[in-house]
Amino acid sequence: MEPKQLFTERIKTLLGSESDLFFKYTKKPLRRSIRANTIKLSIIELKKRLEKRWKIEQPLKSKNFPEAIVLKSKLLPGELGKSLEHKLGYYYVQELSSMMPPLALDPKSQDIVLDCCAAPGSKTTEMAMLMKNQGTIIANDVRIDRLKALVSNLERCGIMNTIVTRMNALVLCKKLARSGFFFDKILVDAPCSGEGTIRDDPLTLKMWNINMIKRLSALQKKLISNAIECLKPQGTLVYSTCTLTPEENESVIDYALKNFDVKIEKIKLPLKTRPGITEWQGQKFDEQIKNCHRIWPQDNDTEGFFIAKLRKIR
């Protein structure tokens, strides 16, 4: 079976009769959204500046996340990144569903946090904002080109509580655990096949193949395993991907539940989500998987995402 046909069949298995709506949304232009950076400027002041040239809305304001802003005006290519407000770090160009993992992790100003795969920094800068630029974040990535973007974004957004490291996340977590250094909270925004991003990047679908998904699933299981090892007892870990494949999502969390003393925490997010699935291609997952969150593009007019929050028992 051709990769594109296999992808279609898998989505139909997950969504049934609703799959037509999903594919309709994959062809629909993605709404442009930004996140206010309250470290540098209040939301009220940013709104005053933005409304002088753009029509905007705050779709999540009623759900206590006014920082999320959607641009209703028609934009020129690169217009958001070229504005003075962007260059001054008053906002970060970020898709709505991408803002959810830091909200799920809920880092506080006194926490020590690890961001395993941090670049280019959308979630790192959001966590720093939630922490009021206090506490400590270790922002790690393995690729030097991505680290340059991360450092640039941290500087632009005025982030002062973050240490940047360059290392394979698997090795870093092992070394930290062996040295007795443990974290209150960890974000594993794992490398993935990116099925949820095909609205913004159609090339993702052209690169899609089942062997890649199998390789990524194996890597993701190693990532979450090593991250759990350097998490404090009663600490929390959020695992997220921008893909929709059960092999990279529910299967990874099921693996963690079966091999570590962890449980899935219930969380509330300001976007509509659906529970994780408990069975896929004959494999049955732990019933706790229902407490994971699937974000489908057709539910919120966003990209697709998967989010799970784990607590380490001991």
C-alpha positions in Angstrom: 0.0 0.0 0.0 1.3 3.5 -0.9 2.3 5.7 2.1 -0.4 8.3 1.4 -3.1 5.6 1.1 -1.9 4.0 4.3 -2.0 7.3 6.1 -5.6 7.8 4.9 -6.7 4.4 6.0 -5.2 4.9 9.5 -7.0 8.2 9.9 -10.2 6.5 8.9 -9.7 3.9 11.5 -9.2 6.5 14.2 -12.0 8.8 13.1 -14.5 6.7 11.2 -17.1 8.8 9.4 -15.5 12.0 10.7 -12.3 11.5 8.7 -13.7 13.5 5.7 -14.0 16.5 8.0 -10.4 16.0 9.1 -9.1 15.9 5.6 -11.1 19.0 4.8 -9.3 20.8 7.5 -5.9 19.6 6.4 -6.5 21.6 3.2 -7.7 24.7 5.0 -5.2 27.6 5.6 -4.0 27.6 9.2 -5.0 30.6 11.4 -2.1 32.7 12.4 -1.7 33.0 16.1 0.8 34.5 18.6 1.4 34.4 22.3 1.8 37.5 24.3 5.1 37.6 26.3 4.0 39.2 29.6 7.7 39.2 30.8 8.2 42.3 28.6 4.8 43.8 28.2 1.3 43.5 29.6 -1.5 42.0 27.4 -3.4 45.3 27.5 -0.5 47.3 26.2 0.3 44.7 23.5 -3.3 44.7 22.4 -3.2 48.5 22.0 -0.2 48.3 19.8 -1.5 45.4 17.7 -4.9 46.8 17.1 -3.5 49.9 15.4 -2.8 47.7 12.3 -4.4 44.3 12.7 -7.8 42.9 13.7 -7.2 40.4 16.6 -9.1 38.2 19.0 -8.3 36.3 22.2 -10.1 32.9 21.7 -9.0 31.5 25.0 -9.6 34.6 27.2 -12.7 33.1 28.8 -10.7 30.1 29.8 -8.0 32.0 31.6 -5.4 32.2 28.9 -5.7 35.7 27.4 -2.1 35.4 26.2 -3.3 33.5 23.1 -4.1 35.9 20.2 -5.4 35.0 16.8 -4.8 37.4 13.9 -8.0 38.0 11.9 -6.5 40.4 9.3 -5.0 39.1 6.1 -1.2 39.1 6.5 1.7 39.4 4.1 4.3 36.6 4.1 6.6 37.1 7.1 4.6 40.1 8.4 4.3 38.8 11.9 8.1 38.1 12.2 9.1 41.5 10.8 7.0 43.7 13.1 8.7 45.8 15.7 6.7 44.1 18.5 8.1 40.7 17.5 11.7 42.0 17.3 11.3 43.5 20.8 10.1 40.2 22.1 6.6 41.4 23.0 5.1 38.3 21.4 6.1 34.8 20.1 4.6 33.5 16.9 3.1 30.2 18.1 0.3 27.9 17.0 -2.6 27.6 19.6 -2.2 23.8 20.2 1.5 24.2 20.7 0.8 26.4 23.7 -1.0 23.6 25.5 2.0 21.4 26.8 3.4 24.1 29.0 -0.1 24.8 30.4 -0.4 21.1 31.2 3.0 21.1 32.9 2.1 24.2 34.9 5.6 25.2 36.0 5.8 27.5 39.1 8.3 30.2 39.9 10.2 28.0 42.4 10.5 24.9 40.1 13.5 23.4 38.5 12.4 22.3 35.0 14.0 20.3 32.2 13.0 20.9 28.6 14.5 17.9 26.9 14.0 18.9 23.2 13.7 22.7 23.6 14.7 24.4 20.3 13.6 26.6 18.8 12.1 27.7 22.1 8.3 28.3 21.8 7.5 26.2 24.8 10.7 27.1 26.7 9.8 30.8 26.5 6.2 30.1 27.5 7.3 28.1 30.5 9.6 31.0 31.5 6.7 33.4 31.3 4.5 31.1 33.4 7.3 31.0 36.0 7.5 34.8 35.9 11.2 34.5 34.8 12.1 32.8 38.1 13.1 29.3 39.1 15.4 27.4 36.7 14.9 25.9 33.3 17.5 23.6 31.6 16.7 24.0 27.9 18.4 21.2 25.9 18.8 20.4 22.3 21.2 18.3 20.3 21.5 20.3 17.0 23.6 23.4 17.0 21.6 25.1 14.2 18.4 24.7 16.3 20.3 25.9 19.4 21.1 29.2 17.7 17.4 29.8 17.1 16.7 28.9 20.8 19.3 31.3 22.2 18.1 34.1 19.9 14.5 33.6 21.0 15.5 33.5 24.7 17.4 36.8 24.3 14.6 38.4 22.3 12.0 37.5 24.9 14.1 38.7 27.9 14.4 35.2 29.4 16.8 35.2 32.4 16.0 31.9 34.2 17.2 29.5 31.5 20.4 27.5 31.0 21.0 26.2 27.5 22.7 22.8 27.0 23.7 20.9 23.9 23.5 17.2 24.3 21.7 14.1 23.2 18.7 14.1 25.6 19.1 10.4 26.3 22.7 11.0 27.5 21.9 14.1 29.4 19.1 12.5 31.4 21.3 9.5 32.3 24.2 11.7 33.4 21.9 14.0 35.6 20.2 11.0 37.2 23.6 9.3 38.0 24.9 12.6 39.5 21.8 12.9 41.8 20.3 15.9 40.0 16.6 15.6 39.7 13.8 17.9 38.4 10.5 19.0 39.7 9.0 19.1 36.2 10.1 17.8 32.8 8.7 18.5 29.3 9.4 15.9 26.7 8.1 17.5 23.5 9.4 14.6 21.5 10.6 14.5 17.9 7.8 13.0 15.9 6.3 12.3 12.4 4.4 15.6 12.5 1.1 14.4 11.2 -0.6 17.2 13.1 1.3 19.9 11.2 0.3 19.0 7.6 -2.0 22.1 7.4 1.0 24.4 7.7 3.6 22.1 6.0 2.1 19.7 3.3 5.6 18.3 2.7 5.2 16.4 6.0 2.8 14.1 4.3 5.1 13.5 1.4 7.8 12.4 3.8 5.4 10.2 5.8 6.1 6.4 6.0 5.3 3.7 8.5 9.0 2.7 9.0 9.8 6.3 10.2 6.9 6.0 12.7 8.3 2.7 14.1 11.8 4.3 14.5 10.4 7.4 16.1 8.3 5.3 18.5 11.4 3.4 19.7 13.3 6.7 20.2 10.3 8.3 22.1 10.1 5.3 24.5 13.8 5.8 25.3 13.3 9.5 25.8 10.5 9.2 28.2 12.2 6.4 30.1 15.4 8.4 30.6 13.5 11.5 31.5 11.5 9.7 34.2 14.8 8.5 35.8 15.8 12.1 36.5 12.4 13.2 37.8 11.9 13.8 41.5 9.4 11.5 43.4 6.0 13.2 43.0 7.4 15.3 40.2 5.4 15.6 37.0 6.4 15.0 33.3 4.4 16.2 30.3 4.9 14.2 27.1 3.7 15.8 23.9 3.9 15.4 20.1 2.5 17.2 17.1 1.5 13.9 15.6 -1.6 11.7 15.6 -0.1 8.2 15.4 -1.0 5.9 18.3 2.5 4.3 18.0 4.1 7.7 18.9 1.5 8.6 21.5 -0.6 6.2 23.5 1.9 3.3 22.9 4.7 5.4 24.4 2.6 6.3 27.5 1.5 2.7 27.9 5.1 1.7 27.8 5.9 4.2 30.6 3.0 3.0 32.7 4.1 -0.7 32.4 7.8 0.0 33.1 7.9 2.7 35.7 6.0 3.7 38.9 4.0 6.5 37.3 0.4 7.4 36.9 -1.4 9.7 34.4 -2.7 12.9 35.9 -6.0 14.4 34.8 -5.6 17.9 33.4 -7.9 20.6 31.9 -6.9 22.5 28.8 -8.5 25.6 27.3 -8.9 23.8 23.9 -11.4 21.0 23.1 -9.6 17.7 23.4 -10.6 14.0 23.1 -9.4 11.1 25.3 -6.6 8.9 24.3 -7.5 5.6 22.6 -7.2 2.4 24.5 -6.7 0.0 21.6 -4.9 0.1 18.3 -4.3 -2.7 15.8 -4.9 -5.4 18.3 -2.8 -3.8 21.1 -4.7 -2.9 24.2 -3.5 0.0 26.3 -3.8 0.7 30.0 -7.2 2.2 30.9 -5.5 5.3 32.3 -4.7 6.3 28.7 -8.2 7.8 28.5 -6.7 10.7 30.6 -4.4 11.6 27.8 -5.5 14.4 25.4 -5.8 14.3 21.6 -6.2 17.7 19.9 -7.7 17.2 16.4 -7.5 20.0 13.8 -11.3 20.0 13.1 -12.2 20.5 16.8 -10.5 23.9 17.3 -9.3 24.9 13.8 -5.7 24.3 14.9 -2.9 21.8 14.3 -3.1 18.4 15.8 -1.4 17.5 19.1 -1.1 14.8 21.7 -0.5 15.6 25.4 -0.1 13.4 28.5 0.9 14.3 32.0 2.6 11.7 34.3 3.3 11.9 38.0 6.2 9.8 39.4 5.1 7.9 42.5 8.5 7.1 43.8 
